[in-house]
């Protein structure tokens, strides 16, 4: 067991160390005073989002980008609340001709993929950006994408996402979690092994989506509109897929309100990992799971007197330190350093949380937007 612990710890240390180095290799992108050139079609699927839509709509109004250079396509996925009314009331004058709402055309077991596909068919512009109805968009969001596109030969751009800052430990725990995911995302791009992105802030050319047959091949999985498309783009155009590390491009989304909602969300996320085609993503997930499982197993063995407590102590120190370095880098970029005060408690809880989610995703279904999905 000592040898196994040593091997897993070394592999984990090397992996997270690579992400830390990769994070630094992605340069911070800064905006300049340049006229807009790129036209965008922004796609926002929604289902019963009346609680969050006002904040999103307000942020859309505040976008700095010329209105004639972008359109917003809301896709209604059979909402039962007053989401449609909110959108119509907010954009009820002739000056908002770049805003439209369309119904979702359901064809598969994945409502969100169907919604994005429905919108792309009606999109006027070559560049597509997807985001979610519970998000808030920064003022210079489109300026960031536009200037990056002007300076780089790209067909797809992954961009930063974090949670809105809240006060409870549950909310702080989720921020720490997404900071670690964003750290791994940016780090993966930095070492030329992109394997993660977030559909709340993901851009690609319409022609590339059509060339790669969109989500074909992944429509039996309810989620994964971002990761599965990313995998296709990585395979077809690896050098033209970039990460936009720009603070003006950070989209903020809402964390889950309860632990049960968080468990359901994470089970949904984890359920799609078996369908990944990216070997590096699969290996990363496996190594992270084994490391967390290793700590728990060693803790149990200590209780039975099988191993010395010093072994667990050394493992915890190594994991605590290397994880902190990655999250710290993310926290600095996202201007959320204050959240690190919850890191120690979050670190301990995440060991058990992640193992539980991994096991639960093998057997349990989940609920998403009022719909139930089976494994």
N, C-alpha and C positions, 0 to 999 in steps of 0.2 A: 504493500500500500504506500510505503514511503517513496518508492521509485515512481509509482504511478502519479503520486502527488507532485513530485518534482518535475516530471515530464509535462504534465498538464499546466503547471504554473509557469514553466519556461515558455511554452507555446503561447499561453495567454499574454505573458509579459511582452513577448516579441510582437504579437498581433496588435495589441493596444498601443505599443510603442511605435509601430508603423503608422497607425492612425494619427498619433500625436505629431510625428514628423510630417506626414502628408497634410495635416491641417495647416502647418506653417508654409507649405509649398504653394498653397492657393493664395495668391496675392489679394489684398483688400482692394476692391474696385471703387474708385471715387468718381463722382459725377463732375461734369464740366458744363459750362454755359454753351450748349449746342442746340441747334434747332432740331425738332423731331423729324424723323424720316420714316420710321416703321409704323405700319398699321396693324392693329391687333383685334382679334375677336376673343373676348373674354367669356368663358363658359362657366356658369354657376348653377349646378343642379341643386334642387331644394325639395324637401318634403317636411311639412309641418315645422317650419323654422321661424314662426312669427315672433318668438321670444328674442331671436338673435338678428333678424333682418334689419331692424332700425339702425343698429350700429354699422352694419355692412353698407346700407344705403347712404348713410351719412358720410362714410369714408369714400364711397364712389363719387359723391358730389364734390368732395374735396380734392380729387385727383388733379394734379397740375397739368396733365397732358391735354393737348388740343382735342376737343370732342370729335372733330371730324376725322381723327386718326384712330379711333377705336369704337367698337360696338360691344355692348353687354348682352349676352344671350342667357336669360334665366330659363331653366328647364324644370317645369313643374312635374314632379314625380308623384302625382295623385295626392296632393296635400288635402288634409281634412280640416285644417284650421284656416285662419284668415291671412295666410301668407300672400296669396294672390292679390287680395284686396290691399294689403300694405304696399306691395310693389306698385300697383296701379295708382294708388293715391299719392305715392311719393313722386312718381314720374307722370304727372297728369297734364303736362303742357307740351306745346309743339317744340320747345327747345331741347327736348330729350328724345329726339328721333333716333338716336343711336342705342336706345334701350328697347328690348323686346322680350316677350315671354312666350315660350312654346311648350306644348305638352310632350312628355316623354313617350317615345314610341317603343314599347316593350317588346323585345324579341327573344331575350335570353333570361338566364337565372340571375343576371347581374344588373340590377336597376341603374346603378351609377354609370356603368360602362354603356348601357343603352342610352342614358341621358346625354353623355358626352358625344356619342356617335350621332344621335339625333341632331345635336347642335352643330356639329362639324359639317353636316350635310347642308346646313343653312348658313354657315359662316361666310361672310363676304371677303375676309382678309386671309392672307397666307399664314400669318403667325397666330397660333392658338395659345391662350393661357388659361389654365384651369385653376379655380379656387373654390372654396366652400362657402355656404351661406352663413356659417357661424364665425366667419373671419372678419377682420378689419384690415383694410389695405392702406399702406403708407402713402403719403402725399406724392412722393416722387417714384412710386412703384413702376409705372410704365416708362418713365424717363430712364430708370436704371436698366431695364431690359433693352430699350431702344439704343442707348449709348453702347451697351455691351455688344449688341448685334452689329452696330456700325463698325466696331473695332475688331471683331473676331469673326472668323468663318465658322459659323455654327448652324446646326439644324435643330438642336434641342438644348434647353437650359434648365437645370434644376436650381431652385432658389430657396432661401432660408425661411423656416417656419418655427415659431415658438408659441407658448401659451401666454395669454394675458396674465398679468401679475395679480395674484390674489393673496389672501392672508392665511387660510387654513393649511394644516399640514398636508392634507390630501392634495390640495392644489399645488403646494410647493413640491411635493413628491413627484407629481406629474411634470412639473417644469424641469426638475433634475433629470427625469427620465428622457424628456425630449431633447434636453441639452446633450445628453450622452448619445442619443440617436443622431442628432445633427453633427456632433463631433465625429462620429463614425462615418456619416455621410460625406462630410467635407474631407475627412482624412482619406476615405476611399477614392475620391476624385483626385486627391493630391498624389496618391501612389499609382494612379492610372488603373484603378480597379473599382470603378463606380458600381455600387450594388444597391444603393438606397436613394430614394427621393421622396418627396411629399406632394401628393396631388393638390394640396391647398396652395401650391406655388410652383407650378410646373409648366414650361413652355416648349412648344415644338411646332415645326412647320406642318401645315395641313397636307402638303404634298407628301411628306414623309409618313404621316399617319396613314394616308391612303396607300402609299407604296408598300408599307409593311402590313397591310390588311388590318389596320386598327387593332382591336382586341381579339381578333379571331384566334382560337386556340386556348383562350383563357376565360371564356364566358360561363363556364360551369362554376367558377369561383365568384362569390358575391362581391368581394373586395379586390383590391390589387390593380385598379385602373392605372395607377402610377408605376408600380414596380414592374409589372409584366410588360408594359410599353417600354419602360427604361431598358429592360433586358433586350428587347428587339432592337432598340436604337444602338445599344452598346455593341451588339453583334454586327449591325449593318454599317454604322458610322461612328466608330469608337473615338476618332480624333475630333469629331464635330459635336460632341456632347460635353458640355462644360457646366461648372458650378458658378453661380453668380454670388460671390462673397461680397455683398454690398449691404451696408446697414440701412440704406434707403429702400432696400428691396424686401425687408423683413416683414412677413405677413404674420399677424397674431391671430390665434384661434382660441376657442373656448375649451377649457379642460372639462373633464367629466365631473358631474355634480355629486356623485356618490361612488362608494367603493364597488358596489354591484355593477354600476354602469361602466366603471373602469375595467373591471374583470371581463365584462362582456366585450368591450372594445378590444382589449388585448388578446382575448381568445380569437376574436375575428381576425385580427392582424396575424396572429400566430398560425391560424388554420391554413393560410395560403402558402406557408413556407415550404410545404412538401411539394408544391407545384413549381418552385423556382427552378430556372434553368441555369442560373449563374452559380457556378461551382464555388466561387469565392464567397458569395453570400451564404451559401449553405454551410461551408466550412466555418465561417465567422459565427454563425448562429450556433453551430455545434460546439465550438470552442468556448463560447460564452456560457452556454448551458452547462457544459462539463465543469467549468471553473466554479460556477455557483453551486452545482451539485456536489462538487468535491468538498467545499466548505461544510455543507450540511452533513455529508457522510462522515467527515472527520470529527465533527461535533458529536455525532452519535457514537463513534468509536471511542472517543475520549470518555464518554459516560460509562462505557463498558470496560474501560481500562486497557483497551487494545493498543492505543498509541499515546505518545507523550503530548501534553498540551502545547509544548513549544512548537511542534510542527504546525498546528493550527494557527498559532500566533504569528509565525513567520509568513504563512500563506495569506493571512488577513492583512498584515502590514504591507505586503507586496501588492495585493489586489487593491487595497484602500488607497495606496499612494498612486498607482498608475491610473486608476479610474479617476481620481481627483484631478490629476494633471490634464486629462482629456476634457473633463467637464469644466474645469477652470478656464481652459482656452475658449470653450464655447460660451461660457458665462461672460467672459470679457467681450467677445464679439457681439453678443446679444444684449449687452448692457444689463445683465441680471446677476452680477456678482453677489449681491446681497442674499440671494437664494442659497448660497453655499453654507449659510448658518444651519441649514437643515440637512446638510450632506451626511453627517455621521449617522444619524437615525435613519435617513433614507437608504444609506448603504446597507445597513443590517437588514432592514425590511425587504429591500429589493432582492436579496439572496433567496428568500423564501417565496416572494411574489413571483419572480421569474420562473422558478422551478414549477410552482403550482400552475402557472399559465401554460407552460410547455406541456405538462401532463394533461391538463384539462382540454387543451386544443386537440388532443388525440382522440378524445371520446365525446366531448360535449359540443352541442350546437350553440348558437348565439342569437340574440335579438338585435336588430339594427333598424332604426327608423320605423319602429312599430311592426316590423316583419320578423318572423322566425326563420332561421336557416339551420339546416342539419349538416352535420359533418359528412 
